[in-house]
Amino acid sequence: MILEKEYIRERAVMYARKYALVRNPLFYSFAGIGGNCTNFVSQCVLAGSCVMNFTPVYGWYYLSTNRRSASWTGVDYFYNFMIYNEGVGPYGRDAAVEEAMIGDVIQLQNSDGVFYHTLIISKIENGEIYICANSNDALDRPLSSYNYASFRLIHIMGVRYDTSFLFDCFEYLYSPPIPEAVTENPPESVNNAQSPTGETQNEVGNGAQNEGTPQNTGE
């Protein structure tokens, strides 16, 4: 049975602030090979939802470097999943900036019309939106300090989950039972605790879409 639950924004922001400047050893870092921004934001959204979607090709999941969906690390793929997802996992909608809330996601667009950078909202204060990000790393950075042509706001509305598998992953993600946060890449074999036991996962090659080359990070 598929039910819905709340997206816990405070958890997403707690995770974002802890891992904005370091890397969680549960996840590979794609910094320098396309960018780590969407990978990081996917981790934050997972911290607030604790539900992945293992649908082959079109789902949203991470098991290891080579066993992840394109939507986990790709800017446009992430957007398409969140906006059009009708299955399990988090889902959202396009929203105006006036509707922004902490834990929502912003994607920056350049003058060529390409969306190239994914950020998570960590604070809204006196009308200013602050974000956390990877590649380039940012902790509570004002959105107004970025150089971009436009942006889109993904408002996370909630989370759908299968009652046969419900796991509160937050403590595991936030303080993994392996060495503390590192700045280098974790082992390839590290699997996310969210994976349902006994379920065969589909490998989607590298599953990556360009997040924007290092010179295209909105700086």
LUMGUVO-487496 format. One record per residue (C-alpha): residue in three letters; z negated, x negated, y negated; residue number from 1. Coordinates in Angstrom, 1 decimal, padded with zeros to 4 digits. Layout:
<rs>
{aa: ALA, pz: Z, px: X, py: Y, i: NUM}
...
</rs>
This chain:
<rs>
{aa: MET, pz: 000.0, px: 000.0, py: 000.0, i: 1}
{aa: ILE, pz: 000.9, px: -001.3, py: -003.5, i: 2}
{aa: LEU, pz: -001.7, px: -000.8, py: -006.2, i: 3}
{aa: GLU, pz: -002.1, px: -002.1, py: -009.8, i: 4}
{aa: LYS, pz: -004.8, px: -004.1, py: -011.4, i: 5}
{aa: GLU, pz: -005.6, px: -005.7, py: -014.8, i: 6}
{aa: TYR, pz: -004.1, px: -009.0, py: -015.9, i: 7}
{aa: ILE, pz: -007.2, px: -010.9, py: -016.8, i: 8}
{aa: ARG, pz: -006.1, px: -012.6, py: -020.1, i: 9}
{aa: GLU, pz: -009.3, px: -014.5, py: -020.6, i: 10}
{aa: ARG, pz: -008.8, px: -016.3, py: -017.3, i: 11}
{aa: ALA, pz: -005.2, px: -017.2, py: -018.2, i: 12}
{aa: VAL, pz: -006.4, px: -018.7, py: -021.5, i: 13}
{aa: MET, pz: -009.3, px: -020.6, py: -019.8, i: 14}
{aa: TYR, pz: -006.9, px: -022.2, py: -017.4, i: 15}
{aa: ALA, pz: -004.4, px: -023.0, py: -020.2, i: 16}
{aa: ARG, pz: -007.0, px: -024.8, py: -022.3, i: 17}
{aa: LYS, pz: -008.3, px: -026.8, py: -019.3, i: 18}
{aa: TYR, pz: -004.9, px: -028.0, py: -018.2, i: 19}
{aa: ALA, pz: -002.9, px: -028.2, py: -021.4, i: 20}
{aa: LEU, pz: -003.5, px: -031.9, py: -021.8, i: 21}
{aa: VAL, pz: -004.0, px: -032.9, py: -018.1, i: 22}
{aa: ARG, pz: -002.4, px: -031.8, py: -014.8, i: 23}
{aa: ASN, pz: -003.8, px: -029.7, py: -012.0, i: 24}
{aa: PRO, pz: -003.4, px: -031.7, py: -008.8, i: 25}
{aa: LEU, pz: -002.4, px: -028.5, py: -006.9, i: 26}
{aa: PHE, pz: 000.9, px: -028.5, py: -008.7, i: 27}
{aa: TYR, pz: 003.7, px: -031.1, py: -009.2, i: 28}
{aa: SER, pz: 004.5, px: -032.1, py: -012.7, i: 29}
{aa: PHE, pz: 008.1, px: -031.8, py: -013.8, i: 30}
{aa: ALA, pz: 007.6, px: -033.7, py: -017.1, i: 31}
{aa: GLY, pz: 010.5, px: -036.1, py: -017.6, i: 32}
{aa: ILE, pz: 012.8, px: -034.4, py: -015.1, i: 33}
{aa: GLY, pz: 013.6, px: -031.1, py: -016.9, i: 34}
{aa: GLY, pz: 010.2, px: -030.3, py: -018.4, i: 35}
{aa: ASN, pz: 006.9, px: -028.8, py: -017.2, i: 36}
{aa: CYS, pz: 006.5, px: -026.0, py: -019.7, i: 37}
{aa: THR, pz: 007.4, px: -023.0, py: -017.5, i: 38}
{aa: ASN, pz: 005.6, px: -024.5, py: -014.5, i: 39}
{aa: PHE, pz: 002.4, px: -024.7, py: -016.6, i: 40}
{aa: VAL, pz: 002.7, px: -021.2, py: -018.0, i: 41}
{aa: SER, pz: 003.3, px: -019.8, py: -014.4, i: 42}
{aa: GLN, pz: 000.1, px: -021.5, py: -013.4, i: 43}
{aa: CYS, pz: -001.7, px: -019.8, py: -016.3, i: 44}
{aa: VAL, pz: -000.3, px: -016.4, py: -015.5, i: 45}
{aa: LEU, pz: -001.3, px: -016.9, py: -011.9, i: 46}
{aa: ALA, pz: -004.8, px: -017.7, py: -013.0, i: 47}
{aa: GLY, pz: -004.9, px: -014.3, py: -014.7, i: 48}
{aa: SER, pz: -003.2, px: -012.4, py: -011.9, i: 49}
{aa: CYS, pz: -003.8, px: -014.1, py: -008.5, i: 50}
{aa: VAL, pz: -000.7, px: -012.5, py: -007.0, i: 51}
{aa: MET, pz: 002.6, px: -014.2, py: -006.2, i: 52}
{aa: ASN, pz: 005.8, px: -012.6, py: -005.2, i: 53}
{aa: PHE, pz: 007.4, px: -014.3, py: -002.1, i: 54}
{aa: THR, pz: 010.7, px: -012.4, py: -002.3, i: 55}
{aa: PRO, pz: 013.4, px: -014.9, py: -001.3, i: 56}
{aa: VAL, pz: 015.4, px: -016.1, py: -004.3, i: 57}
{aa: TYR, pz: 014.2, px: -013.5, py: -006.8, i: 58}
{aa: GLY, pz: 010.4, px: -013.8, py: -006.4, i: 59}
{aa: TRP, pz: 007.8, px: -015.8, py: -008.3, i: 60}
{aa: TYR, pz: 005.9, px: -018.3, py: -006.2, i: 61}
{aa: TYR, pz: 004.9, px: -022.0, py: -005.7, i: 62}
{aa: LEU, pz: 004.0, px: -023.5, py: -002.4, i: 63}
{aa: SER, pz: 005.2, px: -027.1, py: -003.0, i: 64}
{aa: THR, pz: 007.7, px: -029.1, py: -005.0, i: 65}
{aa: ASN, pz: 010.6, px: -027.9, py: -002.8, i: 66}
{aa: ARG, pz: 009.2, px: -024.5, py: -001.9, i: 67}
{aa: ARG, pz: 009.1, px: -022.6, py: -005.1, i: 68}
{aa: SER, pz: 011.1, px: -019.9, py: -006.8, i: 69}
{aa: ALA, pz: 013.4, px: -020.6, py: -009.6, i: 70}
{aa: SER, pz: 011.3, px: -018.2, py: -011.7, i: 71}
{aa: TRP, pz: 008.3, px: -020.5, py: -011.4, i: 72}
{aa: THR, pz: 009.9, px: -023.3, py: -013.3, i: 73}
{aa: GLY, pz: 013.0, px: -022.0, py: -015.1, i: 74}
{aa: VAL, pz: 012.8, px: -020.4, py: -018.6, i: 75}
{aa: ASP, pz: 015.3, px: -017.6, py: -018.1, i: 76}
{aa: TYR, pz: 014.4, px: -017.0, py: -014.5, i: 77}
{aa: PHE, pz: 010.7, px: -016.6, py: -015.5, i: 78}
{aa: TYR, pz: 011.7, px: -014.1, py: -018.1, i: 79}
{aa: ASN, pz: 013.9, px: -012.1, py: -015.7, i: 80}
{aa: PHE, pz: 011.2, px: -011.9, py: -013.1, i: 81}
{aa: MET, pz: 008.5, px: -010.8, py: -015.6, i: 82}
{aa: ILE, pz: 010.7, px: -008.2, py: -017.3, i: 83}
{aa: TYR, pz: 012.4, px: -006.7, py: -014.3, i: 84}
{aa: ASN, pz: 009.8, px: -007.2, py: -011.5, i: 85}
{aa: GLU, pz: 009.2, px: -003.9, py: -009.7, i: 86}
{aa: GLY, pz: 007.4, px: -005.5, py: -006.7, i: 87}
{aa: VAL, pz: 004.1, px: -007.3, py: -006.4, i: 88}
{aa: GLY, pz: 002.9, px: -009.8, py: -009.0, i: 89}
{aa: PRO, pz: 002.6, px: -009.7, py: -012.7, i: 90}
{aa: TYR, pz: 005.1, px: -007.8, py: -014.8, i: 91}
{aa: GLY, pz: 005.7, px: -007.3, py: -018.5, i: 92}
{aa: ARG, pz: 008.1, px: -006.2, py: -021.2, i: 93}
{aa: ASP, pz: 009.7, px: -007.4, py: -024.4, i: 94}
{aa: ALA, pz: 007.4, px: -006.8, py: -027.3, i: 95}
{aa: ALA, pz: 007.2, px: -007.3, py: -031.0, i: 96}
{aa: VAL, pz: 005.1, px: -010.0, py: -032.4, i: 97}
{aa: GLU, pz: 002.6, px: -007.4, py: -033.8, i: 98}
{aa: GLU, pz: 001.8, px: -006.5, py: -030.1, i: 99}
{aa: ALA, pz: 001.0, px: -010.1, py: -029.1, i: 100}
{aa: MET, pz: -002.2, px: -010.7, py: -027.2, i: 101}
{aa: ILE, pz: -003.8, px: -013.8, py: -025.7, i: 102}
{aa: GLY, pz: -002.3, px: -014.5, py: -022.3, i: 103}
{aa: ASP, pz: 001.1, px: -013.3, py: -023.4, i: 104}
{aa: VAL, pz: 004.1, px: -015.6, py: -023.2, i: 105}
{aa: ILE, pz: 006.4, px: -016.8, py: -025.9, i: 106}
{aa: GLN, pz: 009.8, px: -018.4, py: -025.2, i: 107}
{aa: LEU, pz: 011.5, px: -020.4, py: -028.0, i: 108}
{aa: GLN, pz: 015.3, px: -020.1, py: -028.7, i: 109}
{aa: ASN, pz: 017.4, px: -022.8, py: -030.4, i: 110}
{aa: SER, pz: 020.3, px: -022.4, py: -032.8, i: 111}
{aa: ASP, pz: 022.8, px: -022.2, py: -029.9, i: 112}
{aa: GLY, pz: 021.1, px: -019.1, py: -028.6, i: 113}
{aa: VAL, pz: 019.5, px: -020.9, py: -025.6, i: 114}
{aa: PHE, pz: 015.9, px: -020.2, py: -024.7, i: 115}
{aa: TYR, pz: 014.4, px: -023.6, py: -023.9, i: 116}
{aa: HIS, pz: 010.6, px: -023.7, py: -024.1, i: 117}
{aa: THR, pz: 007.8, px: -021.5, py: -022.6, i: 118}
{aa: LEU, pz: 004.4, px: -021.2, py: -024.2, i: 119}
{aa: ILE, pz: 001.3, px: -019.2, py: -023.6, i: 120}
{aa: ILE, pz: -000.8, px: -017.6, py: -026.4, i: 121}
{aa: SER, pz: -004.3, px: -018.9, py: -026.4, i: 122}
{aa: LYS, pz: -005.6, px: -017.6, py: -029.7, i: 123}
{aa: ILE, pz: -004.6, px: -015.2, py: -032.5, i: 124}
{aa: GLU, pz: -006.6, px: -015.8, py: -035.7, i: 125}
{aa: ASN, pz: -005.9, px: -014.6, py: -039.3, i: 126}
{aa: GLY, pz: -002.4, px: -013.5, py: -038.3, i: 127}
{aa: GLU, pz: -001.5, px: -016.9, py: -036.8, i: 128}
{aa: ILE, pz: -000.6, px: -017.3, py: -033.2, i: 129}
{aa: TYR, pz: -001.8, px: -020.4, py: -031.4, i: 130}
{aa: ILE, pz: -000.4, px: -021.6, py: -028.1, i: 131}
{aa: CYS, pz: -001.0, px: -024.0, py: -025.2, i: 132}
{aa: ALA, pz: 001.9, px: -025.8, py: -023.6, i: 133}
{aa: ASN, pz: 003.1, px: -028.7, py: -021.5, i: 134}
{aa: SER, pz: 006.1, px: -031.0, py: -022.3, i: 135}
{aa: ASN, pz: 005.1, px: -031.5, py: -025.1, i: 136}
{aa: ASP, pz: 001.4, px: -031.0, py: -024.4, i: 137}
{aa: ALA, pz: -000.3, px: -028.7, py: -026.9, i: 138}
{aa: LEU, pz: -003.8, px: -027.2, py: -027.1, i: 139}
{aa: ASP, pz: -004.3, px: -024.3, py: -029.5, i: 140}
{aa: ARG, pz: -001.3, px: -025.4, py: -031.6, i: 141}
{aa: PRO, pz: 000.0, px: -023.1, py: -034.3, i: 142}
{aa: LEU, pz: 003.3, px: -021.4, py: -033.3, i: 143}
{aa: SER, pz: 004.4, px: -021.8, py: -036.9, i: 144}
{aa: SER, pz: 004.3, px: -025.6, py: -036.5, i: 145}
{aa: TYR, pz: 007.3, px: -025.5, py: -034.1, i: 146}
{aa: ASN, pz: 010.9, px: -025.9, py: -035.1, i: 147}
{aa: TYR, pz: 012.9, px: -023.1, py: -033.5, i: 148}
{aa: ALA, pz: 015.6, px: -020.5, py: -034.4, i: 149}
{aa: SER, pz: 013.9, px: -017.5, py: -032.8, i: 150}
{aa: PHE, pz: 011.6, px: -016.5, py: -030.0, i: 151}
{aa: ARG, pz: 010.9, px: -013.7, py: -027.6, i: 152}
{aa: LEU, pz: 007.5, px: -012.3, py: -026.6, i: 153}
{aa: ILE, pz: 006.8, px: -011.3, py: -023.0, i: 154}
{aa: HIS, pz: 003.8, px: -008.9, py: -023.1, i: 155}
{aa: ILE, pz: 002.1, px: -009.0, py: -019.6, i: 156}
{aa: MET, pz: 001.3, px: -005.4, py: -018.8, i: 157}
{aa: GLY, pz: -000.4, px: -005.6, py: -015.5, i: 158}
{aa: VAL, pz: -000.3, px: -006.9, py: -011.9, i: 159}
{aa: ARG, pz: 000.8, px: -005.1, py: -008.7, i: 160}
{aa: TYR, pz: -000.7, px: -006.2, py: -005.4, i: 161}
{aa: ASP, pz: -000.5, px: -005.3, py: -001.7, i: 162}
{aa: THR, pz: -003.9, px: -004.0, py: -000.5, i: 163}
{aa: SER, pz: -003.3, px: -006.0, py: 002.8, i: 164}
{aa: PHE, pz: -003.7, px: -009.2, py: 000.9, i: 165}
{aa: LEU, pz: -006.0, px: -009.5, py: -002.1, i: 166}
{aa: PHE, pz: -007.5, px: -012.8, py: -002.9, i: 167}
{aa: ASP, pz: -009.4, px: -013.9, py: -006.1, i: 168}
{aa: CYS, pz: -007.8, px: -017.3, py: -006.6, i: 169}
{aa: PHE, pz: -009.2, px: -018.2, py: -010.0, i: 170}
{aa: GLU, pz: -012.1, px: -020.5, py: -009.0, i: 171}
{aa: TYR, pz: -009.8, px: -022.3, py: -006.5, i: 172}
{aa: LEU, pz: -007.1, px: -022.8, py: -009.2, i: 173}
{aa: TYR, pz: -009.5, px: -023.6, py: -012.0, i: 174}
{aa: SER, pz: -011.6, px: -026.1, py: -010.1, i: 175}
{aa: PRO, pz: -009.6, px: -027.1, py: -007.0, i: 176}
{aa: PRO, pz: -011.5, px: -028.6, py: -004.1, i: 177}
{aa: ILE, pz: -009.6, px: -031.9, py: -004.4, i: 178}
{aa: PRO, pz: -009.9, px: -034.8, py: -006.9, i: 179}
{aa: GLU, pz: -010.2, px: -033.7, py: -010.6, i: 180}
{aa: ALA, pz: -007.2, px: -033.0, py: -012.8, i: 181}
{aa: VAL, pz: -004.8, px: -035.9, py: -012.9, i: 182}
{aa: THR, pz: -001.9, px: -036.9, py: -015.2, i: 183}
{aa: GLU, pz: 000.3, px: -038.0, py: -012.3, i: 184}
{aa: ASN, pz: 002.1, px: -035.8, py: -009.7, i: 185}
{aa: PRO, pz: 000.0, px: -034.4, py: -006.8, i: 186}
{aa: PRO, pz: 001.1, px: -034.8, py: -003.2, i: 187}
{aa: GLU, pz: 004.1, px: -032.8, py: -002.0, i: 188}
{aa: SER, pz: 002.2, px: -031.3, py: 000.8, i: 189}
{aa: VAL, pz: -000.4, px: -029.5, py: -001.4, i: 190}
{aa: ASN, pz: 000.0, px: -025.7, py: -000.9, i: 191}
{aa: ASN, pz: -001.3, px: -023.0, py: -003.2, i: 192}
{aa: ALA, pz: -004.2, px: -021.0, py: -001.8, i: 193}
{aa: GLN, pz: -002.4, px: -017.7, py: -002.8, i: 194}
{aa: SER, pz: -000.1, px: -018.0, py: 000.2, i: 195}
{aa: PRO, pz: -000.6, px: -015.1, py: 002.7, i: 196}
{aa: THR, pz: -001.5, px: -016.4, py: 006.1, i: 197}
{aa: GLY, pz: 001.1, px: -015.9, py: 008.8, i: 198}
{aa: GLU, pz: 003.9, px: -015.0, py: 006.4, i: 199}
{aa: THR, pz: 007.1, px: -017.0, py: 006.6, i: 200}
{aa: GLN, pz: 008.1, px: -018.2, py: 003.2, i: 201}
{aa: ASN, pz: 011.7, px: -018.8, py: 002.2, i: 202}
{aa: GLU, pz: 012.6, px: -022.2, py: 000.8, i: 203}
{aa: VAL, pz: 014.7, px: -022.0, py: -002.3, i: 204}
{aa: GLY, pz: 015.9, px: -025.6, py: -002.5, i: 205}
{aa: ASN, pz: 014.4, px: -027.0, py: -005.7, i: 206}
{aa: GLY, pz: 014.4, px: -023.6, py: -007.3, i: 207}
{aa: ALA, pz: 014.6, px: -025.2, py: -010.7, i: 208}
{aa: GLN, pz: 016.4, px: -024.2, py: -013.9, i: 209}
{aa: ASN, pz: 016.4, px: -026.5, py: -016.8, i: 210}
{aa: GLU, pz: 013.4, px: -026.0, py: -019.1, i: 211}
{aa: GLY, pz: 015.1, px: -028.1, py: -021.8, i: 212}
{aa: THR, pz: 015.6, px: -031.8, py: -021.8, i: 213}
{aa: PRO, pz: 012.9, px: -033.9, py: -023.5, i: 214}
{aa: GLN, pz: 014.8, px: -034.0, py: -026.7, i: 215}
{aa: ASN, pz: 015.0, px: -030.2, py: -026.7, i: 216}
{aa: THR, pz: 011.3, px: -029.3, py: -026.7, i: 217}
{aa: GLY, pz: 011.1, px: -027.6, py: -030.1, i: 218}
{aa: GLU, pz: 009.5, px: -030.5, py: -031.8, i: 219}
</rs>
